[in-house]
Amino acid sequence: MSQRPQALFAMAAENVPQVFPPEVLARLRESVDIDPALVAQDFTDPRVLDTLARTEILVTGWGCPRLDEAVLDAAPRLRAVLHSAGSVKSFATPGIWRRGIAVSSAAAANALPVAEYTLAMILLAGKDVMAARDRMRTSRTSSGWGIVPGIGNYGRRVGVIGASRIGRRVLELLRPFDLRPALTDPYAGEEEAAALGVPLLPLDDLLRTSGIVTVHAPETPETHHLIGRRELALMPDGAVLINTARGALVDHDALVAELRAGRLSAILDVTDPEPLPADSPLYDLPGAFITPHLAGSQGNELARLGLTVAEEAERLLAGGNPAYAVDPAALERAA
């Protein structure tokens, strides 16, 4: 390639070496001229502004400043924003699309570890692993081998809330198992559910009939406390709620009441608020299994996000379109 287009990182500087380790950065730099030592954490730095004036591709990530009209005016050559994380809502503005700038997201890549975490938790919850661990920790004994009624993953109904990227991937991962997944999503139709190989149920019916419910809907005004006191009451005794989406989708006060009663269990990788305050009862309640927002890309999984950006840059330079373009019309109901 005779001349590589100018690119610029715009994110929290500490994320660059995590998301773009040496081998991934090298691949990205085969396509674009980008300096990992120059990272736009705001757009007031003279060096950043000088580079921004020549930038054709902006590589964004967690901590990206808002791309308002002033920033876009300072980037007259900008033709693509390649986001090395999931949602672009925190920084993308309508002016980006008005100017015909392509926007791509690594949300599909970030969905993979979330779905894997969810699959693992579904299988463990079906065997009552978390509660059994707690019982052994308390009793310091083991009853030895014996039949445990009421547990198991044969024929158990798993209710998936949301046909999002993650929800769809969870359904794919569940196919090899003898579980009975079902889907609820107000934007999904019967044909779409059939293509995913699952029945489409109203939310109430899904809650009533599922031994495990996993939440994969976006956080919007409509989904705030989507799972509240009424919805939790519909779940059968002994059911498990898994949330890897956003904490505010679940009414925590209502959930705490169910956990205190011992009727339900919950696996929460996200909470409301996040992080939980030190005095939250969720830390100590039996039936509550809390992890610190680990489901999304972590550790070596971050390189997958950077690789997605490098591949998108290669497509653009070859004259193609981004494979993971963000649809501005779908932003309101996206994560």
C-alpha positions, 0 to 999 in steps of 0.5 A: 500500500503506497499511502496509508490513511491517517487514523487516530485513537480516541478512548481512555489511553490505558485501553489502547495496549489492552485492546490492541496488543502488539500483534493486533496493533501491527495488523492495524498499522498495515492498513492505517497510519496510527500512533498508539502514543497519541490518544484523544482523551479530549479534543483540546490537545493541539497535537490531537487537533492537528492530527484530527484535521488529517484523520480519515479513520477514528478508532474509538473505544471505552472512554471516547469523548463525545463527537459533537459538531465542533469535533466533526468540524475539526475533522473534515476528512473523517470517513469512518469511526471504528469502535473497538467496544459495544455501544456507541451511544455515549459518544456518537451524535446525529451529525456523524450520519448526516455527514455520511461517516460510516460507523462500525462497532465491535458489539458482535465480538463483545457478545461472544464472551457474554454468551459464553458466560451465560451458557456456563451459568445456565448449565451450573444453575441447572445443577444447583452448583452455587447453592451446593457449594454454599451448603458444603462451605457451611456444613464442611461435609459432603453427603456423598453420592446420591440422587438429588431431586429437582435438579438437572439440565434435561428438558429444562425450559430456559427463557431468553429475554431479548433477541439481541446479538447476545440473546441470539448467540446464547440460543445458538450455544444452547442447541447441543444441549437437551434444554428447551429454550424459548424467546420473548422479544416485542420486536421479534416475529414468529418467523424470526423465532422459528429461524432461531429454532425456538418458540416465541412467547409473551413475557408473562408466559415465558416467566411462568414456564421457565426454570431459568430466565436470562436477560439480554435486552437493552437498557431503554426507558421502556425496559427499566425494571422490566423484571419487577415485583409482578414479573418475579412473582410469575416465576416458578418456585426454585427458578433462577434469574440471570442478568448480564445485560444492565442492572436497571432491567431488574427491580433489585428491591423486588428481587431481594424480597424474593431471595430473602424468601428463598423462593428464587435464585439470581446470578447477577453480573450487572447490578443497579447501582454498579458497583453495589454499595458495601451494605447491599444485602445481595452480597450475603443473601443465600441464592444470590451469586454476584460477579463484578461485570466479568461477562463482557470482554476481559483479559485476552478477550479484549484482543478480539475487539481490536482485531475486529477493528483491524479487519474493518479497516482492511475492508474499508481500504479494499473499497468495501463496507463495514461488516458491523455497521451501526444502524442509526435508526436502531440506536434507540432500542439498542444496548 
